Amino acid sequence: MQKRTSKPYSLRIENGDLVAIQRTRFGAGLKLRPKFLVPYKVTKVNSKDRYEVVKVGQHEGPNSTTTSADLMKHFNA
């Protein structure tokens, strides 16, 4: 339990970092799709481990969104 709850606190994300966000909507035909949408750039750090991100490049996913730290990981290009 402690390891699962410590992940968002140990993840250090700042403005300008490239991140991958976890796909949260699954439906018909999405079973074989990648679990993460990449890359996104962090534009603003909000309170309570929330981040505003914008899409970098042309790929599937929203152009801009707000997500929480537990649904993100660093993207290494």
N, CA, C and O of each residue as an XYZ file, in Angstrom:
308
protein
N       0.822     -1.191      0.000
C       0.000      0.000      0.000
C       0.871      1.262      0.000
O       0.586      2.213     -0.728
N       1.908      1.269      0.798
C       2.740      2.460      0.891
C       3.460      2.745     -0.419
O       3.622      3.906     -0.795
N       3.893      1.706     -1.116
C       4.597      1.908     -2.378
C       3.674      2.527     -3.425
O       4.105      3.381     -4.201
N       2.423      2.111     -3.455
C       1.471      2.641     -4.424
C       1.155      4.102     -4.151
O       1.025      4.878     -5.097
N       1.027      4.499     -2.903
C       0.687      5.882     -2.579
C       1.887      6.804     -2.625
O       1.719      8.021     -2.699
N       3.097      6.261     -2.583
C       4.282      7.120     -2.580
C       4.684      7.559     -3.985
O       5.467      8.498     -4.124
N       4.169      6.906     -5.035
C       4.582      7.222     -6.403
C       4.349      8.684     -6.778
O       5.287      9.324     -7.254
N       3.148      9.255     -6.591
C       2.955     10.658     -6.986
C       3.845     11.626     -6.208
O       4.229     12.672     -6.731
N       4.169     11.287     -4.977
C       4.976     12.181     -4.163
C       6.446     12.146     -4.566
O       7.143     13.155     -4.458
N       6.918     10.995     -5.027
C       8.325     10.895     -5.400
C       8.570     11.333     -6.843
O       9.723     11.496     -7.242
N       7.511     11.527     -7.636
C       7.640     11.954     -9.021
C       7.812     13.463     -9.061
O       6.919     14.203     -8.649
N       8.953     13.922     -9.556
C       9.247     15.354     -9.628
C       9.089     15.825    -11.060
O       9.929     15.534    -11.912
N       8.019     16.551    -11.326
C       7.745     17.060    -12.666
C       7.678     18.573    -12.591
O       7.031     19.132    -11.706
N       8.353     19.237    -13.528
C       8.403     20.696    -13.548
C       7.941     21.206    -14.901
O       7.747     20.428    -15.835
N       7.762     22.529    -15.002
C       7.378     23.147    -16.270
C       8.412     22.819    -17.337
O       9.615     22.869    -17.082
N       7.940     22.484    -18.534
C       8.828     22.190    -19.642
C       9.230     20.735    -19.767
O       9.815     20.357    -20.783
N       8.940     19.901    -18.779
C       9.288     18.482    -18.853
C       8.411     17.770    -19.873
O       7.238     18.104    -20.036
N       8.987     16.789    -20.556
C       8.217     15.937    -21.452
C       7.721     14.734    -20.669
O       8.491     14.081    -19.964
N       6.425     14.442    -20.797
C       5.818     13.355    -20.046
C       4.949     12.502    -20.960
O       4.561     12.926    -22.049
N       4.655     11.307    -20.503
C       3.683     10.426    -21.138
C       2.492     10.350    -20.199
O       2.660     10.187    -18.990
N       1.276     10.469    -20.755
C       0.093     10.375    -19.903
C      -0.634      9.077    -20.205
O      -0.725      8.651    -21.356
N      -1.149      8.460    -19.158
C      -1.819      7.176    -19.290
C      -3.179      7.352    -19.948
O      -3.919      8.282    -19.626
N      -3.500      6.461    -20.866
C      -4.808      6.473    -21.520
C      -5.857      6.084    -20.475
O      -5.725      5.045    -19.828
N      -6.889      6.902    -20.305
C      -7.909      6.623    -19.300
C      -9.215      6.151    -19.899
O     -10.063      5.614    -19.186
N      -9.394      6.341    -21.195
C     -10.628      5.903    -21.850
C     -10.337      4.661    -22.676
O      -9.575      4.701    -23.642
N     -10.955      3.568    -22.282
C     -10.842      2.331    -23.034
C     -12.225      1.974    -23.548
O     -13.221      2.161    -22.849
N     -12.287      1.477    -24.729
C     -13.550      1.079    -25.329
C     -13.299     -0.020    -26.340
O     -12.250     -0.664    -26.342
N     -14.283     -0.219    -27.195
C     -14.158     -1.247    -28.221
C     -12.997     -0.909    -29.156
O     -12.883      0.220    -29.632
N     -12.155     -1.876    -29.410
C     -11.039     -1.691    -30.324
C      -9.822     -1.023    -29.720
O      -8.838     -0.806    -30.427
N      -9.852     -0.688    -28.441
C      -8.709     -0.007    -27.821
C      -7.833     -0.953    -26.998
O      -6.855     -0.524    -26.385
N      -8.182     -2.221    -26.987
C      -7.442     -3.174    -26.172
C      -5.975     -3.279    -26.586
O      -5.099     -3.453    -25.739
N      -5.713     -3.176    -27.878
C      -4.343     -3.334    -28.359
C      -3.624     -2.009    -28.571
O      -2.497     -1.998    -29.067
N      -4.236     -0.916    -28.213
C      -3.603      0.400    -28.357
C      -2.573      0.595    -27.248
O      -2.650     -0.064    -26.211
N      -1.609      1.493    -27.454
C      -0.637      1.777    -26.391
C      -1.329      2.309    -25.136
O      -2.345      2.997    -25.225
N      -0.775      1.988    -23.975
C      -1.375      2.422    -22.713
C      -1.053      3.868    -22.376
O      -1.728      4.480    -21.549
N      -0.018      4.418    -23.017
C       0.373      5.798    -22.748
C       0.348      6.614    -24.030
O       0.684      6.116    -25.105
N      -0.058      7.882    -23.903
C      -0.033      8.839    -25.003
C       1.218      9.694    -24.828
O       1.413     10.293    -23.771
N       2.068      9.756    -25.855
C       3.346     10.472    -25.745
C       3.600     11.317    -26.972
O       3.001     11.038    -28.011
N       4.426     12.307    -26.927
C       4.872     13.070    -25.755
C       3.964     14.266    -25.496
O       3.318     14.776    -26.411
N       3.922     14.694    -24.284
C       3.224     15.902    -23.855
C       4.212     16.775    -23.092
O       5.142     16.268    -22.465
N       4.011     18.076    -23.147
C       4.885     19.019    -22.451
C       4.096     19.680    -21.335
O       2.980     20.153    -21.553
N       4.673     19.715    -20.135
C       4.022     20.337    -18.983
C       4.093     21.850    -19.138
O       5.174     22.408    -19.330
N       2.931     22.522    -19.053
C       2.889     23.975    -19.197
C       2.615     24.680    -17.884
O       2.999     25.837    -17.715
N       1.955     24.004    -16.948
C       1.617     24.645    -15.680
C       1.488     23.587    -14.600
O       0.929     22.513    -14.825
N       2.013     23.903    -13.425
C       1.897     23.025    -12.268
C       0.824     23.603    -11.358
O       0.961     24.718    -10.855
N      -0.249     22.836    -11.150
C      -1.337     23.266    -10.274
C      -1.185     22.621     -8.904
O      -0.270     21.828     -8.683
N      -2.067     22.956     -8.005
C      -2.014     22.388     -6.657
C      -2.509     20.945     -6.666
O      -3.170     20.510     -7.609
N      -2.190     20.230     -5.632
C      -2.614     18.847     -5.410
C      -2.180     17.900     -6.526
O      -2.961     17.064     -6.980
N      -0.934     18.038     -6.960
C      -0.334     17.147     -7.963
C      -1.112     17.092     -9.268
O      -1.249     16.022     -9.862
N      -1.623     18.230     -9.723
C      -2.313     18.336    -11.007
C      -1.442     19.150    -11.959
O      -0.783     20.104    -11.546
N      -1.444     18.772    -13.227
C      -0.592     19.417    -14.220
C      -1.381     19.690    -15.493
O      -2.206     18.875    -15.906
N      -1.125     20.839    -16.114
C      -1.680     21.145    -17.422
C      -0.613     20.805    -18.450
O       0.538     21.224    -18.327
N      -1.009     20.035    -19.475
C      -0.068     19.586    -20.490
C      -0.618     19.868    -21.885
O      -1.831     19.929    -22.085
N       0.289     20.039    -22.849
C      -0.090     20.223    -24.255
C       0.650     19.184    -25.094
O       1.758     18.764    -24.762
N       0.013     18.783    -26.183
C       0.565     17.764    -27.070
C       1.729     18.333    -27.869
O       1.676     19.471    -28.335
N       2.779     17.533    -28.023
C       3.941     17.899    -28.826
C       3.937     16.985    -30.045
O       4.064     15.769    -29.906
N       3.795     17.556    -31.234
C       3.792     16.759    -32.455
C       2.396     16.282    -32.823
O       1.397     16.692    -32.233
N       2.361     15.406    -33.813
C       1.104     14.853    -34.311
C       0.963     13.405    -33.861
O       1.672     12.526    -34.351
N       0.059     13.160    -32.938
C      -0.239     11.805    -32.495
C      -1.639     11.795    -31.913
O      -2.287     12.835    -31.788
N      -2.086     10.624    -31.566
C      -3.421     10.457    -31.014
C      -3.497     11.077    -29.622
O      -2.528     11.032    -28.863
N      -4.646     11.654    -29.291
C      -4.857     12.211    -27.969
C      -5.287     13.652    -28.034
O      -5.229     14.276    -29.094
N      -5.726     14.193    -26.895
C      -6.184     15.581    -26.860
C      -5.029     16.563    -27.040
O      -3.888     16.264    -26.689
N      -5.337     17.741    -27.593
C      -4.301     18.762    -27.797
C      -3.803     19.335    -26.483
O      -2.609     19.594    -26.334
N      -4.700     19.536    -25.529
C      -4.308     19.997    -24.195
C      -5.254     19.377    -23.187
O      -6.427     19.142    -23.476
N      -4.733     19.117    -22.006
C      -5.540     18.495    -20.970
C      -4.915     18.766    -19.609
O      -3.784     19.242    -19.518
N      -5.649     18.464    -18.572
C      -5.163     18.529    -17.200
C      -5.154     17.110    -16.658
O      -6.134     16.380    -16.808
N      -4.059     16.717    -16.033
C      -3.950     15.351    -15.535
C      -3.244     15.341    -14.186
O      -2.631     16.331    -13.786
N      -3.334     14.229    -13.500
C      -2.711     14.116    -12.182
C      -1.390     13.361    -12.291
O      -1.122     12.692    -13.289
N      -0.588     13.479    -11.270
C       0.755     12.900    -11.284
C       0.727     11.377    -11.338
O       1.639     10.770    -11.900
N      -0.292     10.748    -10.771
C      -0.318      9.290    -10.769
C      -0.625      8.699    -12.146
O      -0.472      7.493    -12.340
N      -1.055      9.523    -13.104
C      -1.321      9.059    -14.467
C      -0.226      9.485    -15.444
O      -0.416      9.397    -16.657
N       0.921      9.946    -14.927
C       1.999     10.431    -15.785
C       3.312      9.735    -15.448
O       3.513      9.233    -14.342
N       4.205      9.725    -16.448
C       5.583      9.290    -16.219
C       6.471     10.106    -17.144
O       6.007     10.633    -18.154
N       7.742     10.210    -16.800
C       8.683     10.966    -17.628
C       8.840     10.285    -18.978
O       8.845      9.058    -19.070
N       8.969     11.096    -20.025
C       9.158     10.584    -21.381
C      10.598     10.825    -21.785
O      11.074     11.960    -21.778
N      11.284      9.758    -22.135
C      12.677      9.849    -22.581
C      12.711      9.641    -24.083
O      12.456      8.541    -24.572
N      13.028     10.705    -24.817
C      13.024     10.617    -26.288
C      14.222      9.881    -26.809
O      14.369      9.721    -28.021
